[in-house]
Amino acid sequence: MFTATPAAAQQALCAKRNVMKGHLARTYTKLPVTIGVAGSDNVVEVLVSRKDGSRKLLVTAPNGTSCIVDGGKKIQRTAPRPTNRISKRIPGRVW
């Protein structure tokens, strides 16, 4: 069952993480492409559809509740970070 948290009732759809991720995978073919930690407790994931490239931003609280906080079809890819040529020439040296 999906619920909305009181503070974000008009913004987020929430459920237990395994329920939410299963629903997104089955219904929208959404698969995680990026995962990180926000603050000290919340896990943030970007899930992208294999069908149309649309994405959902999923935030999971320490209690295991996940909420969709954003989504859409437009996503901008950034250019890869340039490598540091000096660190490649000096083994074990990172700048």
C-alpha positions in Angstrom: 0.0 0.0 0.0 1.3 3.4 -0.9 0.8 6.4 1.4 1.8 10.0 1.5 3.6 11.4 4.5 1.7 14.2 6.3 4.4 16.9 5.6 4.7 15.9 1.9 1.1 14.7 1.2 0.9 16.6 -2.0 4.4 15.9 -3.2 5.5 12.4 -2.4 4.2 8.9 -2.8 5.6 6.6 -0.1 5.8 2.9 0.8 8.3 0.4 2.3 11.4 0.3 0.1 11.0 -3.2 -1.2 7.4 -2.5 -2.1 8.2 0.7 -3.8 11.2 -0.6 -5.8 9.2 -3.7 -6.8 6.3 -1.6 -8.0 8.6 0.8 -10.0 10.5 -2.2 -11.6 7.3 -4.1 -12.6 5.1 -1.2 -13.6 7.6 1.2 -15.1 10.7 -0.9 -15.7 12.6 1.5 -13.5 16.1 0.4 -12.4 18.6 2.1 -10.1 21.4 3.9 -11.9 22.8 6.0 -9.0 22.7 5.7 -5.2 24.0 8.0 -2.5 23.5 9.3 1.0 21.8 12.6 1.8 22.6 14.1 5.1 23.6 11.4 7.5 20.6 9.1 7.3 18.7 9.1 4.0 19.5 7.0 0.9 18.8 8.7 -2.4 18.4 6.7 -5.6 17.9 7.7 -9.2 15.9 5.1 -11.1 15.6 5.2 -14.9 13.2 3.4 -17.2 14.6 1.0 -19.7 11.7 1.8 -22.0 11.7 5.6 -22.3 14.5 6.9 -20.2 12.2 8.6 -17.7 13.5 8.8 -14.2 12.3 8.8 -10.6 14.1 10.2 -7.6 13.6 7.9 -4.6 14.5 8.9 -1.0 14.6 6.2 1.7 14.5 7.1 5.4 16.2 5.1 8.1 12.9 3.4 9.0 12.8 1.8 5.5 10.1 4.1 4.1 10.8 5.2 0.5 9.2 8.2 -1.2 9.2 9.3 -4.8 10.1 13.0 -4.5 10.6 13.8 -8.2 10.4 12.4 -11.6 10.2 13.2 -15.3 11.3 12.4 -18.8 14.0 15.0 -19.2 17.4 14.3 -17.8 20.7 16.0 -18.7 23.9 14.1 -18.7 27.0 15.9 -17.7 30.3 15.6 -19.3 32.8 13.2 -17.6 35.2 14.8 -15.3 38.6 15.5 -16.8 41.4 13.3 -15.6 44.5 14.7 -14.0 47.4 13.8 -16.3 50.0 14.5 -13.7 48.6 11.9 -11.3 48.8 9.3 -14.0 52.5 10.0 -14.5 53.4 9.6 -10.8 52.3 6.2 -9.4 50.5 6.5 -6.1 50.1 10.3 -6.4 46.5 11.7 -6.4 45.9 15.4 -6.6 
